[in-house]
Amino acid sequence: MAGRLVVALMTQSCTLATPPSAVAAISLKLSRAAILRPPPSYAPPPSLSTRTITMNTNGQEQQQDNLDGIFKQKRILRSKVRKALKAMDPTLRSHEDNAIQSVVLEAPWFRSCQRLCAYICCSALREVDTSNLLSAILQSPLKEGDVQVRKKLYVPRVEDKNCHMRMLNISCMDDLVANSMNILEPGPIDADGNEREDVLQASDPVDLFLLPGLAFDRSGRRLGRGGGYYDTFLKNYQELAKTRNWKQPLLVSLSYSVQILDEGVPVTPHDILVDALVSPAGVIPISPAALDRMRP
């Protein structure tokens, strides 16, 4: 029986009688094969990994190309609007300044607000004048009886060139000093030696932001001057209001006629839209919040 091999396919057991020397030889061959054979390893199909990397790279490149295109459009539009503002007749500018401020001062949504942030205009930047607005706020009496009459006013202070801007409370125009760019802004310490209240540290929300800008469209898109200060600050304030369950403030931009464009203003995902515009012709409510809160 030695050397005989009987195999039953699939249904019966297999009987193997093999001389010991043959068994040893087979074992030795198997052992050598196991040693010499490289261990199995997994690698994804080259076509799959290459395709994934290519798709990711192409998507990133496409996104960057889109952003580069938007930034280019913004630069072109800024140049165009700056030229239009520079060419604006001084008499017309003064007329529009007064008309815009009158619209705001007479508006119910302005009269009813108790706390607001407003910019201090810079003539060199050809921004809509806000001096009448600020004076009207700061010259009103603090209280009539037990009722607060004067609005609490916060104005911007630029801290550095990295989009860091704060809004600090002031009580009179004498609280303002010219910075290195000859723009008026509040000092961090008041006349009594106390730190000014920062709106981001305040215990109560503001109702309104009066914002500058270079160009706007009727969809609420705003083109700033490229520093990113207001978009960064507004994003931080909106997140704060959401965290504290406050009603979001109305974002209202003041605009000369030449700054409101029929063509769309290019924006990126980081740009904050405004709720309404105020032009010499009146208020242009845009967002649902503005349409609700600015009804006559």
C-alpha positions, 0 to 999 in steps of 0.5 A: 500500500506504500506509495498508493494515493486514493482521492475521492473528490468532494464527497469522501476523505482523502487517504495518503500513505507516503514514505517518511522520506517523501513527507520530509521532502515535501515539507522542506519544499513548502517551508522554502517556498513560504520563506522565499515568497514575499508577504502579501501587501495591499495597494489601491489600484493605481488608477483609483488613487491617481484619479482621486488626487487629480480630482482633488487637485482640479477642484482646489485649482478651480476654486482658487481660479474662481476666487482670483477672478472675483478679486480681479473684478473687485479691483476693477470695480473699486477703481471705477467707483473711486473715479466716479466719486472723485468726479462728483461735484462738491455741491451735489456731494453736500446735497446728498450728504444732507439728504441721506442723513435727514432720511436716517434721522426721520426714520422710525427704525432709527428713532426707536433704536436704543443702541447702535454702531456707526462709522465716522466719515473720512472725507479723504475716502469720500464716504457719506458724511455722518457728522449730523447723525453723530451730533444728533445722537450725542447732543440729545439729553441722556434721560427724560424722567426715568426714560433713556433718551440718548442712544448708546453709540459705538464707533470703530477703532482700528487696532492693527492691519490684520482686520482687527477692529473694535467698536467702542462707546463714546459720549461726546465728539471730544472723545475722538482723536485722529489716528495715523491716517488722520481718521477720527477714532476713540482712544481706548481710555476715556477722560476719567481713565476708564476703559471704554466699553467694547460692544463685543463685551456689552451686556445688551445688544445693538439694534443697528449698524450704520456702515460705509462702503465703496459700492452696493447693489440692490441685492445687498451685496457690499464692496468694501475697500479691501481691508476686510475690517467690517466683514470680519467684525460683523461676522464676529458680532453676528456669531455673538448675537446668535450665541446669546439669542439676541435679535440680529441688528439691522445692517444699513449702508449709507450710499451716494447715488453713484455707488449703487450699481445696476450690475452685480457687485462681486462677492466671496463667501466671506462677504457680509450682505447688508439688510438695507441701503439709504440713498438720497432718494430714500430707504431701499429695504432688501432683506426680509428683516429690513422689509419687516422692521422698516415698514412705514 
